Every structure is written in C-alpha cells, then in structure tokens.
Amino acid sequence: MSFNSNQPHGGPAGPPPNMAQNFNAMLQRSLQEPGQPEQPVEAPGQPSSSLGYGGVYSATPPPQHGPNVLGGGRGPPQQILPVDLPPQAFLTSAMLLDMVDKKVDVLLRDEKEYIGILRSYDQFANLVLTECYERIAARNPEATPSSDATIPRWLIHDVKLPGLMTIRGENVTICATVDLDREDAPRGAKFAEVEEVRALAASQKAEKKEVDSRKSKALKRAGIEPGFGMQG
C-alpha cells in the first residue's frame, strides 16, 4: 500500500473546503449587534481583525432585554425586597445596628453584667462600650418566696470603669437596650452600698460553688459527667 504524502491532513478526505473562511464569517456574525447588516467576509489568507482576545473583549455586549432574549418580553426584573430593611430583617451581628449609640445592658456567660453606650461592633459581635459600668448584683437576704412583692429581690451597685470596654462576642449571653425611664429605679432591684453588695455576692458565689461541687460528686458516682460550671 502506498502512502500519498500530498494528501492533506484531517482525515481521508482532508479538511472541508473553505473551513477558515466559514469560521471567520461565523465569528464576525457573533460579534455583530442584532439588526445590523452582515459585514463582508475577509479574504482567505489575510489575518482577521476579529481573531484573538482583543476582538472578543472589545465587542459590544448583546442587549439584556428585548424580544430576542430569553425572558426579554417581560421587561426589567421586578425588585422583590424593599430598599431600606429594618434591623429586625437581618440575622447575627447585623441586629446590633439599631443599638449603636444607645445605652445597652450586656450579660456575659460568667454572670458578669456591664452597662454602657454601644459605640461599635464587628461581624463576630465583639462590642465596644463607652461610659461603661460594671453592675454587681446579689440576692436580697430579706426577700423570701413568701415575702411581699414590694421587697426587692436583688441588691445592685454600679462601679464606674475608666476608658473603653471591649467585650468578646462569644462571651455575650444577652445584649439589650436600657429603658432610660426606669434605669434609676429598676424593677425588682434596689441600689445599695458597694461593700454590702460585694460581701453578699461573694458569700452567695461560694455557697453556689459548694452546692455544685456536691452535685458533681453525686453525678460522678452515678456514672454521669457533670455539666458546665460544676466543679468536681
């Protein structure tokens, strides 16, 4: 069997005739805007000005709306959501947007409480407070389950903190705005001297620690792992 070296490549029959010319014409038609007359096909053998990345990126994009576009007869897309959304429409730290420059009460996981003006926050709910106070609270020993409702259940005292207060968002349990009309006389609480409140808070914390320790030991004897905060 003899092999004909003059036979063009591309298969037994060779490439289709005028393949380069047909490709140039197809490329030029794809770059034309709808409604424009077709441009003449460039002569074979001449470098095409439409080939390469320059012609593709410099071409005018097709219209986004019109009768020839899928769904173009419906007109521009309708806006579903309103432009201005209330803070309640957001989740996570974006809900703090309505609390900026307002007095807030922040309760942490270790039961510490801070009251101040929220100045800034980030996507992790890390808070920056100014004019901040640490609220120390202790249960009122005079209040019993059978006592009158007029007797306050808690004794509190606010300690002024200098400078800025930065709170990690992962430690925050509750963050709420303060009712300015009731902050001088909070419901169910009474302001007391700092020495009295600190002494009561320390004794109640030690008592709670002792109770949690006994619960933890009883759970371990039963084969149950104690929960968070219980000391074994």
C-alpha positions in Angstrom: 0.0 0.0 0.0 1.4 3.4 -1.0 1.1 6.5 1.1 0.4 9.7 -0.6 2.2 12.5 1.2 0.4 15.2 -0.8 -2.9 14.2 0.7 -4.0 17.0 3.2 -4.3 16.1 6.9 -7.6 15.9 8.7 -8.9 12.6 7.6 -9.1 10.5 4.5 -11.0 13.3 2.7 -8.9 16.2 4.2 -10.4 19.3 5.8 -13.7 20.7 4.5 -13.2 23.3 1.8 -13.1 26.9 2.8 -13.1 26.0 6.5 -11.1 29.1 7.6 -13.4 31.4 5.6 -16.5 29.8 7.1 -15.0 30.2 10.6 -14.2 33.9 10.1 -17.7 34.6 8.8 -19.3 32.8 11.8 -17.1 34.7 14.3 -17.9 38.1 12.7 -21.7 37.3 12.8 -21.4 36.5 16.5 -19.8 39.9 17.2 -22.5 41.9 15.3 -25.4 43.5 17.1 -28.9 42.4 16.2 -30.4 44.4 13.3 -27.1 45.4 11.7 -26.3 44.2 8.2 -23.7 41.5 7.9 -20.2 42.6 7.3 -18.3 41.3 4.3 -16.2 38.3 4.9 -12.4 38.9 4.9 -10.4 37.4 2.1 -8.8 34.0 2.9 -5.2 34.2 3.8 -5.4 37.6 5.3 -5.2 38.0 9.1 -8.6 38.6 10.6 -9.0 41.6 12.9 -11.7 39.8 14.8 -9.5 36.9 15.8 -7.8 36.9 19.2 -8.9 38.1 22.6 -8.9 41.8 21.6 -11.9 41.5 19.3 -13.8 39.4 21.8 -13.4 41.8 24.7 -13.9 45.0 22.7 -17.1 43.7 21.2 -20.4 45.4 22.3 -22.3 43.1 24.7 -25.8 42.0 23.5 -28.8 43.7 25.0 -30.1 42.2 28.2 -33.8 42.8 27.4 -35.7 42.6 24.2 -37.8 40.2 22.1 -34.8 38.1 21.0 -33.6 37.5 24.6 -35.0 34.7 26.7 -37.5 36.3 29.0 -36.9 39.7 27.5 -40.5 40.3 26.7 -41.3 40.5 30.4 -39.4 43.8 30.9 -36.8 44.6 33.6 -36.8 42.3 36.7 -39.0 43.4 39.5 -37.5 44.2 42.8 -38.8 41.8 45.5 -37.3 43.2 48.7 -37.5 46.9 49.7 -34.5 49.1 49.6 -34.5 50.0 53.3 -34.8 47.0 55.5 -35.4 47.3 59.3 -32.7 45.8 61.6 -35.1 43.0 62.5 -34.8 41.7 59.0 -31.1 40.8 59.5 -29.5 38.0 61.4 -26.4 37.5 63.6 -24.5 40.7 64.4 -26.4 42.9 61.9 -29.2 43.1 64.5 -26.9 45.3 66.6 -27.3 48.1 64.1 -30.3 49.5 65.9 -28.4 49.6 69.2 -25.4 51.7 68.1 -25.0 54.9 70.2 -27.6 53.7 72.7 -27.2 52.5 76.3 -27.2 48.7 76.4 -27.1 46.1 79.1 -24.7 43.2 78.4 -24.8 39.9 80.4 -21.9 37.5 80.0 -21.6 33.8 80.4 -19.8 34.1 83.7 -22.8 36.1 85.0 -20.9 39.5 84.9 -23.0 42.4 83.8 -21.9 45.6 82.0 -23.9 48.7 81.2 -22.7 51.3 78.7 -23.1 53.0 75.4 -22.5 50.8 72.4 -20.1 52.6 70.0 -19.0 49.9 67.6 -19.2 46.2 66.8 -18.0 43.8 64.1 -19.2 40.7 62.3 -18.3 38.5 65.3 -20.5 40.6 67.7 -17.4 41.9 69.5 -18.7 45.0 71.4 -17.0 48.3 72.2 -18.7 50.3 75.1 -18.0 53.7 76.4 -19.1 55.3 79.8 -19.3 51.7 81.0 -20.3 50.5 84.4 -20.0 47.0 85.9 -23.2 46.1 87.7 -22.6 43.9 90.8 -25.7 42.1 92.0 -26.6 39.9 94.9 -29.8 38.3 96.1 -31.5 40.3 98.9 -31.4 38.2 102.1 -34.6 39.9 103.2 -36.6 38.7 100.2 -38.2 35.2 100.6 -40.6 33.3 98.4 -43.4 34.2 100.7 -42.4 37.9 101.2 -44.3 40.8 99.7 -43.7 41.7 96.1 -42.7 45.2 97.1 -39.5 43.9 98.7 -36.7 43.9 96.0 -35.2 40.5 95.1 -31.8 41.9 94.2 -29.3 44.4 95.6 -27.2 46.1 93.0 -24.4 48.6 92.7 -22.8 50.1 89.5 -19.0 50.5 89.5 -17.6 53.1 87.0 -15.0 51.7 84.6 -12.4 54.0 83.0 -11.8 54.2 79.3 -13.3 51.8 76.7 -14.7 48.4 77.4 -14.2 45.7 74.8 -16.3 42.5 75.1 -15.8 39.4 73.1 -18.9 38.3 71.2 -18.5 34.7 72.1 -18.9 35.6 75.8 -22.1 37.5 75.4 -25.4 35.9 76.6 -27.8 38.8 76.4 -27.4 42.3 74.9 -30.4 44.6 75.2 -31.1 48.3 75.3 -31.8 50.1 78.6 -35.1 51.7 79.3 -33.9 55.2 80.2 -37.2 56.0 82.1 -36.6 53.1 84.5 -32.8 52.9 84.8 -32.8 54.9 88.1 -35.4 52.6 89.7 -35.1 49.1 88.1 -37.9 46.7 88.7 -37.2 44.1 91.4 -33.9 45.6 92.4 -32.6 48.2 94.8 -29.3 50.1 94.8 -27.1 49.5 97.9 -23.6 50.3 99.1 -20.8 48.6 97.2 -19.3 46.9 100.3 -22.6 45.3 101.2 -23.3 44.1 97.7 -19.7 42.7 97.2 -19.9 40.8 100.5 -23.3 39.3 99.7 -22.2 38.4 96.2 -19.0 36.7 97.4 -20.8 34.6 100.0 -23.5 33.6 97.6 -21.0 32.6 95.0 -19.1 30.4 97.5 -22.3 28.8 98.6 -23.3 28.1 94.9 -19.8 26.6 94.3 -20.2 24.2 97.3 -23.6 23.1 96.1 -22.3 22.5 92.5 -19.4 20.5 93.9 -21.7 18.2 95.9 -23.9 17.7 92.8 -20.9 17.0 90.6 -19.6 14.3 93.0 -23.1 12.7 93.2 -23.3 12.6 89.4 -19.8 11.1 89.0 -20.7 8.3 91.5 -23.8 7.6 89.3 -21.5 7.4 86.2 -22.8 10.8 84.7 -20.4 13.5 83.6 -21.2 16.8 85.4 -22.4 19.8 83.4 -20.8 23.1 82.7 -19.7 25.1 85.7 -19.8 22.2 88.2 -16.5 21.7 90.0 -15.7 18.1 91.0 
